[in-house]
Amino acid sequence: MTKIKSVLTRVWNWKGKTVPPTGNFCTNASDVLWEKGDAMSSFRFHQWLTCEIETEDGTVGIGNAALAPNVVKKAIDEWFAPMVIGEDPFDYAYLWEKMYRRSHAWGRKGVGMTAISAIDLAIWDLMGKLTGKPVFKLLGGRTKEKIPVYYSKLYSGPIEMMQAEAEEAKKNNYQGYKMRFGWGPKDGMAGMRENLKRVEAVREVVGYDVDLMLECYQGWSLDYTKRMLPKLVKYEPRWLEEPVIADDVEGYRELNAMNIVPISGGEHEFSVIGCKDLIEKKAVSVLQYDTNRVGGITAAQKINAIAEAFQVPVIPHAGQMHNYHLTMANTNCMISEYFPVFDVEVGNELFYYIFEGDPDAVDGYLDLDDNKPGLGIEISDKHLHDFEVEE
């Protein structure tokens, strides 16, 4: 069997058009800080990392990462790449454990696990290409005719603009809609009313026959969330996402135990054991790990098995092909998040500008090609003029 010959990482710095930040756009963990300017700045991803792993026969697998790409690149180039070069990519379980355990002193979460994720995604893409099979076929195969998707945007703004966006999105018959809150604890009761006005306005447009998801992005406190939950009930939200910071597992457990609105989270969890703890402690009713943070597909499949045993649904954070393959191959992953193609704003949109091959949602569903090997994406040259690329 062909062995891994090289690992190439590149950081893609977006230099093209961006949508300028606005006030009360989306609550986030930085809101508690006393500072001026854009509180969302550290949560915007205007860089992306690609990780290309080539085998001796010339086959190239592609992985990626969105968090701290410059630091992740250094971790891969200097620490992790030497661990996989010369190895058989089909020994993926061994390679994952090798990377995880040899970086355990510093790499269990954050940058280290993000780097492992990028390599692991590239290895799964490689295995698919080397066998001529799409990744979801290697994971267990098709469990759905098509993948239902929910529309994920609706950042907080003027009510009429949010309603117009929801009205436009409705034309594609999405199976749900996710909106963001713009006000949090420091905004008091007046901010609560602004949040509620927007939930009511979006519900008015999308109706009550589809799910509405509500996103806090770690921008609320435990006390504030307890006060808000009863006020949200009448709008029948599918879930309240990341109400408090990711480390406050006990806060998640307490909110979920109130059984008022299902609590979701896990986007900022970085390991199998971390996700297991969220599930065992009943901290979330819906788990939302991000495959290019949590340890890649190898880790995600382990998490899926744990979640299924506890009957906790898994809906991976963000769209993107690595998540779609997991959703297709697991009955416990019943729907996918879907970011529409849009001008670069928060940064999730960069995936569409760097890669080609991501399927479009049609009439509320997307499908994966049974005949396209690997993850089904390639690095595009269509928008190179909008990037500064570092190797």
Secondary structure by P-SEA (a helix, b strand, c coil): cccccbbbbbbbbbccccccccccccccccccccccccccccccccbbbbbbbbcccbbbbbbbbccaaaaaaaaaacccccccccccccaaaaaaaaaaaaacccccccaaaaaaaaaaaaaaaaaaaaaccccccccccccccbbbbbbcccccccaaaaaaaaaaaacccccbbbbbbcccccccaaaaaaaaaaaaaaaaaccccbbbbbbccccccaaaaaaacccccccccccccccccccaaaaaaaaaacccbbbbbccccccaaaaaaaaaaccccbbbbbccccccaaaaaaaaaaaaaacbbbbcccccaaaaaaaaacccccbbbbbccccccccccccccccccbbbbcccbbbbbcccccccccccccccccccccc
